Amino acid sequence: MFTTIFYQPIYNLLIFLYNLAPGHDLGVAIILITLIIRLILYPFSKKAIKSQKELQTIQPEIEKIKEKYKDDKEKMAPELMALYKERKINPFSSCLPTLIQLPFLIALYQVFLNGLTKDNGKGDLLYSFVQNPGQLNIIAFGFINLASKNWIIAILAGAAQFWQSKMLMGKSQQTGMSKIMTNQMIYFMPIFTIVIGGNLPAGLTLYWLFTTLFSILQQYMVLGFKKKPLS
């Protein structure tokens, strides 16, 4: 079922885009498939970005409730839920795009692992209307081996992750332990991305880099470009 619903469509889309890409560049195909997936997930991402930003605006009220009921966890939860309901905020909606994207990410990982290093474009799972390109050229842009590890792309992906987190967090109104944990996550996730990405095929890390960049663009589209006042 996973192969039919996720792996096979993504594999075929990648090959289809590879056939269309100038010079049959697999790197270009990966960027295009990343853009398509981000466009499909845009409605969920838009809602999540707005929800996360709204959570920041009510953070002082959340902190007051946590402080007031710090010794009574049973009362704290209903009070927090009441606040979310009053402000019409779903505190879990920011996790939705990540959960939805996970099957795509797993399928892409298998495509890059199997399709690039084992099947290498021979593709028994190709649809009848997708032309078999024969042997895939796994060298992107003339110098990046997408089937091997690439720490430079991993570092760029981590930097993009840091940029995205800082932009979305902005000037956080959190205090105390919540602020400490938030600041730790801002630095932890980019490091995690670099460590994991540096040990994955470069094709998957390239996807992660561009999905983060497209996410940053979507955040600008949802939240708007804020110009700094001239001094």
N, C-alpha and C positions, 0 to 999 in steps of 0.2 A: 504493500500500500504506500509506504514512504517513497519507494522508487518511482511508482506511477504518478504520485501526486506532486512530489518535490524534485527528486533527483532527475528523472527523465525530462521534464519540461525545462529545467534549468540547464541541463546538459545540451539539449537541442537548441535552446535559445543562445547559449554561448557559441555553439558551432555555427549557427545561422549568422550571428553578429560577426564571427571570425571570417566567414565567407564574404561578408559585406565590407569589412574594415579595409581601409587603404593599405595595400601591401600585405594583406592578411596578417595584421599585427594583433596578436593575442592580448597585448596590454590595452589596446584601444577597445577591443571587444569586452574586456573586463570592466573598463570604465563605463561603457555603454550599458552593460547589464546591471551595474551598480546603480546608474541613474534610473533605469526602468524599475528596479526593485524599490528605490526610494520614492518614486512617483506613485507606485502601487500602495505603499505604506503611508503616504503623505497625510491622508485624513486622520490616521491614528497618531502620527507624529505631531500634527498640528494641535490635536486635543491634549496630548501629553505635555507639550511645551507650555501651553496656556495654563494647564493645571499646575505644573511645577512652579510657574511664575506666580500664580495666585496663592500657592502655599507659602511662598516667601513673603507676600504682603500681609498674611495673617500670622506670621511667625511670632510676633510679640504676644499676641493673644494665646497662641499655643503654649508659649513659655510660661505665661501667667497661670494657665490651667495646670501645667506640669508642676509648677512650684506650689500651687495651692493644694494639689492632691498628691504630692510626692510620697506621702505616707499611706495613701489609700488608692491603690491601683484599680480597685473595682469601680470606684467613682470617676477616676480619671478617664477611662475609656469611653463611657457614655457621654461625658462632657465634651470630649474631643470630637466624637461622632456628631454630637448636636451642633457643634461649631461648623463642622464640614457641611452638614445638611443646611444650616442657615445660610452659609455662603455659597451653597451649591457647588461644592468642590469634592471630587472623588480623589482621595489621597493615593489610590492605587493605580490611577489611570496613567501615571508617568511610567509605570513598569510595563504597560501593555505593548508598546512598540518593540521593546526588547524581547518579550515573550513571543510575539508574532514573528519577529525576525529570526529567532533561534532555529526553527526548522530550515529556513533558507540558508542560514550560515552553515548548518551541518551538511546540507545538501551540496553547497558550494565547496566545502572542505573535501567531501567525497569526490566531487567532480575534479577538483584540482589534484587530489591524491591519486585517483584511479584514471581519470580521463587524460591527465597530462603525463603521468609517469608509467602507466601500465597500458591502457587502451591506446593512448597516443593518437586519438582521432579516428581510429578504425570504427568505433561506435556501432556495436550491435544494437544499441538502443535508439539509434537515430530514427526519426519519423520519416515516412516515405517522401515527404516534400522538402526535407532538409538534405542538401547535397553533401555527400561524404567528401571532405577535403583531403582524405588520405592521411598523411603524416602531418601532425600539427607542428608549427614552428613555435617552440616554447620560449624563444628569445624575444622579449618585448622591447620595442624602441631601439632595437639593434644591440642592446648590451645587458639586459636584465633577464636572467634565467628564472622563469616563473615557477619551475619545479623544484628549485633549490631555496635554501634559507637566504634571507637578505636582511641584515641588521640595519642598514641605512633606511630602508622602507619602514622597518619596525620603529625606528626612532622618529621618523616623520609622522607615523601614525600616532605615536605617543604624544608628540608635540601638538598634533591636531586635536587629540583627546583633551589635553590640558587647556587649549584655547577654547574648545567648546564648553568645558566645565566652568572656566572663569567667566566666559561671556554670559552663560545662563545664570550663574550665581550672582554676578554683579556685586553690589555692596550688600552683603547678607545682613539681615537684622537679627540673626540668631545670637544667642549669648550662652555662656557657660559651656557645658559638656556638648550640647548640640553644635555649637560653633566649632569646637575642637574637632568633633567627628566629621563635620562637613569639610573643614580644611584638610583633614587627613585624607578624605576620599578624593579631593581635588588632585592631590599629589599621588595617591595610591593607584588610581585607575590608569593614569598614563604610564606609570612604571610597570604595572601589570600588563598593559597592552604591549609595551616594548619587550618584556620577558617572554610572553606567550607568542607574540608576533615574530620574534626573532628565531623561534624554533618551529615555525610553520612554513609551508611552501610560500614563496614570495607572491604567487598569484593570489592567495587568500589574504595576505597582508596588504597587498595593493588594493584589494576590494575593501578591506577595513579602513584604509587610509581615505579612500574616496567616499565611502559611505559616511565617514565622519565629516569630511569637507562639505558634502551635500547636506548633511544634517545642520551644519553651521549656517549654510545658505538658507535653509528652511527656517532656522531660528530668526535670522534677520528678516525674512519675509513675514513671519508671524508677529514678532515683537517690534519690528520696524527699525530703521537706521536712526540712531540717536546722535545728533551732531553735538559736539562739545562746544560750549560757548566760547567766543573769542575773548582772550584776556587783554 
